[in-house]
Amino acid sequence: MTIDVLVIGGNGRVGASTVRWLHQLSLRRNASAPLRLAIGGRSRAHFEAVQNRLALPKLVFRSVDLETGFDSLVAVVRGVKLVVHTAGPFQGCTQPDLLRACIAAGVPYCDVCDEFALSRHAKELSSEAAAAGIPAVVSCGIWPGVSALMAIEAAQQLGGPESCERIELSFFTAGTGGAGPTIVSATFLLLATKVLTYLDGSLTLKEPWTERRVVDFGSGVGRHACFLLDNPDVPTTVEALAVANCASRFGTAPGVWNSLFAAMKLLPSDWLFNRSAMQGLALFSMPFIRVVDKLVGATNAIRVDAFRKGDASSGMPAQVTLRCVHADLEDCVGQATAAFALELLRGRSGLSSAEQTIPAGVWYPAELQAKARSNILNVASEKALIWEI
Ligand SMILES: NC(=O)c1ccc[n+]([C@@H]2O[C@H](COP(=O)([O-])OP(=O)(O)OC[C@H]3O[C@@H](n4cnc5c(N)ncnc54)[C@H](OP(=O)(O)O)[C@@H]3O)[C@@H](O)[C@H]2O)c1
């Protein structure tokens, strides 16, 4: 059977949510011919469990192990119209093998990578992708992803990037946001990762989980303590806007989780940066984490503040604050990832007659054209509890 979109990692929480949203959104666009979707992963048993949960007609399984080498990855992706990569954790990976395979097979690509070093290596393939006529967007999703689009939007509302002196990104997720062990282990790995920040135009590496700040995420969510944590939105936004100051903070609830992260940060970093140890710890902690998740909910909140350069006489605002809140991280990350994926398909492969908005090449979300940005934000706004953008 012909496959339109192959979601590698679709057996997981983020990937399955992406599959669900891709189905719903494509059904809305063309009720008689929704996208033909496939999940790529190592385990057919995991696939069968997800298939039962999603109850989607005609969902296909493709056996994929990202570790099995370039030729088998090319063979797996060949012939599909888009690959979405959600098989994290991305921390500790340095080579964008799947993107490379997609370029070789002539297949558009997006991922939810939250590791800047990997996204940077992907970006280095941009001229290869452009020569092959392949569009790709890396570091999609809700954050990173929609958050970077919000940063660009905030700078525009200030009067344009040249007017913007500083951008602060802040994130809050209640518990794990209903997400999987990989998000938990990714957070553990980030506690061992120096934080990329920009200070007066210079890249400045800072200690993770420091520089506490209390951030107001809006009505119903309230004020929460947030701490520096690495986020690819920072360097990608700085590159796109040439803004001099930028940093990203994250906080969770209950507050004891914040304290636990602070304590974990004291562990030796080679232990913290051990992918299998952190995945094991996350899996071991999952039953307890799930109980806490039930108590605190799964709210996901993003706030972006953009500050204007000196001149107060211009009539433009001195500060722009944008907020976006969804009830459930797992749901909204799939929604946002599906929004990026559909934008990549726009005007391509006979699936949509609309005009293309993402040219061939490898792009960060912050680099997308205004039309693509507005289309993606429009999809992400659906079901939002707060949408101040
Ligand atoms: N950008 C954003 O907005 C955003 C937000 C939240 C999370 N994330 C990122 O999303 C990623 C996924 O999180 P999650 O909660 O969905 O994780 P998860 O539930 O553990 O799912 C990951 C899936 O990847 C598959 N997988 C793992 N290793 C693989 C390999 N070598 N080859 C093929 N498939 C493999 C696994 O399926 P099988 O066992 O069947 O192979 C697993 O189901 C994380 O890295 C997280 O940081 C991004």
The ligand as a MOL file (V3000), in Angstrom:
LIG
                    3D

  0  0  0     0  0            999 V3000
M  V30 BEGIN CTAB
M  V30 COUNTS 48 52 0 0 0
M  V30 BEGIN ATOM
M  V30 1 N 9.5970 19.3550 20.0580 0
M  V30 2 C 8.6810 19.1350 20.9750 0
M  V30 3 O 7.6970 19.8530 21.1030 0
M  V30 4 C 8.8210 17.9740 21.9230 0
M  V30 5 C 7.9710 17.9330 23.0360 0
M  V30 6 C 8.0310 16.8330 23.8510 0
M  V30 7 C 8.9570 15.8210 23.5830 0
M  V30 8 N 9.7990 15.9140 22.5280 0 CHG=1
M  V30 9 C 10.7450 14.8390 22.2300 0
M  V30 10 O 10.0230 13.7580 21.6710 0
M  V30 11 C 10.7870 12.5570 21.8340 0
M  V30 12 C 9.8750 11.3630 22.0150 0
M  V30 13 O 9.2320 11.4120 23.2760 0
M  V30 14 P 8.1180 10.3340 23.6670 0
M  V30 15 O 7.5760 10.7270 24.9700 0
M  V30 16 O 7.1980 10.1010 22.5350 0 CHG=-1
M  V30 17 O 9.0240 9.0270 23.8330 0
M  V30 18 P 8.5610 7.5110 23.8930 0
M  V30 19 O 7.1360 7.4080 24.3220 0
M  V30 20 O 9.5930 6.7650 24.6410 0
M  V30 21 O 8.6320 7.0740 22.3550 0
M  V30 22 C 9.8200 6.9800 21.6060 0
M  V30 23 C 9.5650 5.8940 20.5570 0
M  V30 24 O 10.7000 5.8350 19.7080 0
M  V30 25 C 10.8660 4.4960 19.2620 0
M  V30 26 N 12.3070 4.2530 19.1780 0
M  V30 27 C 13.2390 4.4330 20.1400 0
M  V30 28 N 14.4520 4.0750 19.6910 0
M  V30 29 C 14.2890 3.6990 18.4070 0
M  V30 30 C 15.1650 3.2100 17.4110 0
M  V30 31 N 16.4790 3.0140 17.6370 0
M  V30 32 N 14.6650 2.9260 16.1980 0
M  V30 33 C 13.3460 3.0820 15.9410 0
M  V30 34 N 12.4560 3.5150 16.8420 0
M  V30 35 C 12.9230 3.8120 18.0770 0
M  V30 36 C 10.2330 3.5850 20.3250 0
M  V30 37 O 9.3670 2.6230 19.7170 0
M  V30 38 P 9.8060 1.0760 19.6350 0
M  V30 39 O 10.1780 0.6670 21.0350 0
M  V30 40 O 8.6420 0.3550 19.0840 0
M  V30 41 O 10.9790 1.0540 18.7070 0
M  V30 42 C 9.3930 4.5380 21.1740 0
M  V30 43 O 8.0170 4.2040 21.1330 0
M  V30 44 C 11.7200 12.8500 23.0070 0
M  V30 45 O 13.0510 12.8290 22.5500 0
M  V30 46 C 11.3470 14.2240 23.4820 0
M  V30 47 O 12.4240 14.9580 23.9450 0
M  V30 48 C 9.7400 16.9790 21.6840 0
M  V30 END ATOM
M  V30 BEGIN BOND
M  V30 1 1 1 2
M  V30 2 2 2 3
M  V30 3 1 2 4
M  V30 4 1 4 5
M  V30 5 2 4 48
M  V30 6 2 5 6
M  V30 7 1 6 7
M  V30 8 2 7 8
M  V30 9 1 8 9
M  V30 10 1 8 48
M  V30 11 1 9 10
M  V30 12 1 9 46
M  V30 13 1 10 11
M  V30 14 1 11 12
M  V30 15 1 11 44
M  V30 16 1 12 13
M  V30 17 1 13 14
M  V30 18 2 14 15
M  V30 19 1 14 16
M  V30 20 1 14 17
M  V30 21 1 17 18
M  V30 22 2 18 19
M  V30 23 1 18 20
M  V30 24 1 18 21
M  V30 25 1 21 22
M  V30 26 1 22 23
M  V30 27 1 23 24
M  V30 28 1 23 42
M  V30 29 1 24 25
M  V30 30 1 25 26
M  V30 31 1 25 36
M  V30 32 1 26 27
M  V30 33 1 26 35
M  V30 34 2 27 28
M  V30 35 1 28 29
M  V30 36 1 29 30
M  V30 37 2 29 35
M  V30 38 1 30 31
M  V30 39 2 30 32
M  V30 40 1 32 33
M  V30 41 2 33 34
M  V30 42 1 34 35
M  V30 43 1 36 37
M  V30 44 1 36 42
M  V30 45 1 37 38
M  V30 46 2 38 39
M  V30 47 1 38 40
M  V30 48 1 38 41
M  V30 49 1 42 43
M  V30 50 1 44 45
M  V30 51 1 44 46
M  V30 52 1 46 47
M  V30 END BOND
M  V30 END CTAB
M  END
